[in-house]
Amino acid sequence: MHDDLHPPTHAGQALRVPMAPPELEGVDESTWLDVIQKMDEVYSQLVADEIALEQKNTELERSQQFIFSLLSAMSDVLAACNEAGQIEETNAALCELVGRSEAQLRGSALAALMADDASAARIRHVLETPALQRGGTVVEVELQGEAGQRVPVDFNCSPRLDADGRRVGLVFVGRPMGELKRAYHQLREAHEALKRTQQQLLHSEKMASLGRLVAGVAHELNNPISFVLGNVHAMRRYSERLRQYLGAIHGGASREQQDELRAQLRIDHVLADLPSLMEGMLEGAHRTADIVNGLKRFSAVDREERVEVDLGGVVERAIHWVRKGTAPVFQVDWPGGEPCSVMGSPGQLLQVVMNLVQNAYDAASSRSGVVPGLRASLQREDGQAVLRLRDNGPGIAPEHLHRIFDPFFTTKPVGKGTGLGLSISYGIVEQHGGSLSADNHPEGGAVFTLRLPLAGPST
């Protein structure tokens, strides 16, 4: 007979009897339910904390991987040291430079990597300087390279601070100066090449402007040269008469014979005409020399000399040369303007004004049935010489106004312009401390305004 309270057991099986919670005085079933509920809440909180901890660990691993990738990608050498100057962290660039692994560098003294005692002393001085509690400094040292070579490095030294703001070490970040020197050398070569190209463009544009004047200059030179040649032929005839008359005198001719020969050869007329012939030859020679010297100054490569220049004279020569060269039918209204002297290069300023006058003629001549015209004025305004050139052309299209001084921009047909004249002129004026602007006149035509600082006090 089995006991209902004790069920039978199988062989080898332990008897497990459910245990009822002990009955405590004053503790009922609801109290036990509260305890179980609190235990569930604590367990749920533990699970949530574990999940959050795993997420933070994942984020920490990502941050560490990000920092490691930054250190590996840095081309600058890096060494994070403690207060004793021992390396706690470094990067691949420093390992490659000194030929040691990261494990070998950790714990070693940064001063031991220096190539000389002076560099090591500078590192120790930085480590011992209390002033680096907040700010940084730059120190020039030489590292011992992998092959034993001395590598100059500029280290930027910054303090490492803990959570309480106390300095716990220094961070040294630097770049080998050899790389900087190579980069600087390449930059300097590129700058020199750019300067040479700019000078060549400037000179090419000047040659293009000079080429447009060849015909007019040839005509300009022909007049004084022809005048000199004519006077030379006259001098030759006069010299023959004088030689014949002096030969008669030295040959013992009588007084009557001398007077007769003097009247026959018109010696008195020859003697009266000689001074004017000489003056004419000198004037023609000087005029020819002036034209040639002007061409030489215009075509020569400028050497950045700055002298006092009469801007009004520059405008007159520019108008004269353009009219003689490519614009014989060009009505120019130029009253002369106020006296204005500026500091600059005569050749460059002449090139600028010639380009503006030539462009005015080209624009005005594009209108059929209209005689090309230009009105020029020169005034002194607020310590500046202001030259305004207004043509009677069609004006500048609104969409072209903001591009008129861009390099290689031109509205002329192919073969009629390079688009460099106004751009180079704009650059020359800026180098002279002035400004060049373009606009349309309300009554028609384009207006170019050139402003340059006066050389003396404005009155």
QUINORJO-V791876 format. One record per residue. PSI is psi in whole degrees, -180 to 180 (999 if undefined). Layout:
# QUINORJO-V791876
psi=PSI
psi=PSI
This chain:
# QUINORJO-V791876
psi=130
psi=149
psi=128
psi=-26
psi=-15
psi=92
psi=158
psi=154
psi=153
psi=165
psi=137
psi=3
psi=129
psi=149
psi=121
psi=119
psi=121
psi=133
psi=127
psi=143
psi=140
psi=142
psi=114
psi=147
psi=125
psi=2
psi=118
psi=-173
psi=-35
psi=-32
psi=-43
psi=-36
psi=-38
psi=-40
psi=-44
psi=-39
psi=-42
psi=-39
psi=-39
psi=-41
psi=-43
psi=-41
psi=-42
psi=-39
psi=-38
psi=-41
psi=-43
psi=-41
psi=-38
psi=-40
psi=-44
psi=-39
psi=-40
psi=-39
psi=-42
psi=-37
psi=-39
psi=-44
psi=-38
psi=-41
psi=-39
psi=-43
psi=-43
psi=-41
psi=-38
psi=-46
psi=-41
psi=-40
psi=-36
psi=-46
psi=-38
psi=-33
psi=-15
psi=131
psi=-22
psi=149
psi=145
psi=139
psi=118
psi=118
psi=157
psi=-174
psi=-26
psi=-2
psi=13
psi=138
psi=124
psi=-27
psi=146
psi=-172
psi=175
psi=-31
psi=-42
psi=-40
psi=-44
psi=-37
psi=-44
psi=-6
psi=33
psi=155
psi=167
psi=-37
psi=-36
psi=-32
psi=-32
psi=130
psi=-14
psi=159
psi=135
psi=-35
psi=-26
psi=-14
psi=-6
psi=154
psi=-17
psi=168
psi=-33
psi=-42
psi=-41
psi=-38
psi=-37
psi=-41
psi=-45
psi=-37
psi=-40
psi=-41
psi=-30
psi=2
psi=115
psi=-22
psi=-17
psi=20
psi=-38
psi=-44
psi=177
psi=-178
psi=171
psi=133
psi=135
psi=123
psi=175
psi=121
psi=154
psi=111
psi=173
psi=-39
psi=14
psi=0
psi=158
psi=124
psi=109
psi=134
psi=137
psi=111
psi=129
psi=115
psi=125
psi=144
psi=149
psi=129
psi=147
psi=-171
psi=-26
psi=5
psi=10
psi=144
psi=127
psi=0
psi=-170
psi=152
psi=125
psi=118
psi=126
psi=166
psi=134
psi=131
psi=-22
psi=-40
psi=-40
psi=-39
psi=-40
psi=-43
psi=-41
psi=-40
psi=-43
psi=-39
psi=-41
psi=-40
psi=-42
psi=-39
psi=-42
psi=-40
psi=-39
psi=-41
psi=-42
psi=-42
psi=-42
psi=-41
psi=-38
psi=-41
psi=-43
psi=-45
psi=-38
psi=-41
psi=-37
psi=-39
psi=-37
psi=-42
psi=-40
psi=-36
psi=-31
psi=-15
psi=-1
psi=-45
psi=-46
psi=-37
psi=-39
psi=-42
psi=-40
psi=-39
psi=-29
psi=-37
psi=-56
psi=-35
psi=-42
psi=-39
psi=-44
psi=-43
psi=-42
psi=-42
psi=-33
psi=-42
psi=-40
psi=-42
psi=-36
psi=-44
psi=-43
psi=-38
psi=-34
psi=-42
psi=-45
psi=-39
psi=-42
psi=-41
psi=-44
psi=-32
psi=-39
psi=-40
psi=-48
psi=-18
psi=1
psi=25
psi=150
psi=169
psi=-39
psi=-42
psi=-40
psi=-45
psi=-40
psi=-44
psi=-36
psi=-42
psi=-38
psi=-42
psi=-4
psi=49
psi=-38
psi=-40
psi=-40
psi=-46
psi=-34
psi=-29
psi=-19
psi=-46
psi=-42
psi=-37
psi=-43
psi=-44
psi=-42
psi=-40
psi=-42
psi=-42
psi=-44
psi=-41
psi=-44
psi=-40
psi=-41
psi=-43
psi=-39
psi=-43
psi=-45
psi=-43
psi=-38
psi=-42
psi=-40
psi=-43
psi=-37
psi=-39
psi=-17
psi=151
psi=125
psi=147
psi=27
psi=22
psi=144
psi=119
psi=170
psi=127
psi=134
psi=106
psi=-34
psi=-41
psi=-37
psi=-43
psi=-43
psi=-45
psi=-39
psi=-46
psi=-43
psi=-46
psi=-41
psi=-42
psi=-39
psi=-29
psi=-66
psi=-4
psi=66
psi=-31
psi=84
psi=112
psi=114
psi=124
psi=100
psi=98
psi=-8
psi=-36
psi=176
psi=155
psi=122
psi=117
psi=133
psi=160
psi=126
psi=-170
psi=118
psi=-43
psi=-43
psi=-42
psi=-38
psi=-39
psi=-43
psi=-51
psi=-39
psi=-40
psi=-41
psi=-42
psi=-42
psi=-42
psi=-38
psi=-43
psi=-45
psi=-42
psi=-43
psi=-35
psi=-9
psi=-13
psi=125
psi=142
psi=8
psi=130
psi=124
psi=135
psi=156
psi=136
psi=120
psi=141
psi=148
psi=120
psi=165
psi=121
psi=117
psi=48
psi=14
psi=150
psi=122
psi=115
psi=124
psi=131
psi=114
psi=125
psi=172
psi=33
psi=-168
psi=-5
psi=-179
psi=131
psi=140
psi=-36
psi=-11
psi=-11
psi=-40
psi=-4
psi=4
psi=-27
psi=9
psi=144
psi=139
psi=8
psi=127
psi=147
psi=3
psi=157
psi=163
psi=132
psi=-7
psi=-9
psi=151
psi=-17
psi=14
psi=-20
psi=-55
psi=-35
psi=-46
psi=-41
psi=-41
psi=-43
psi=-40
psi=-45
psi=-41
psi=-40
psi=-26
psi=9
psi=18
psi=-163
psi=154
psi=125
psi=161
psi=145
psi=173
psi=137
psi=142
psi=-29
psi=8
psi=154
psi=168
psi=152
psi=122
psi=132
psi=121
psi=126
psi=130
psi=143
psi=138
psi=148
psi=-32
psi=-178
psi=138
psi=133
psi=999
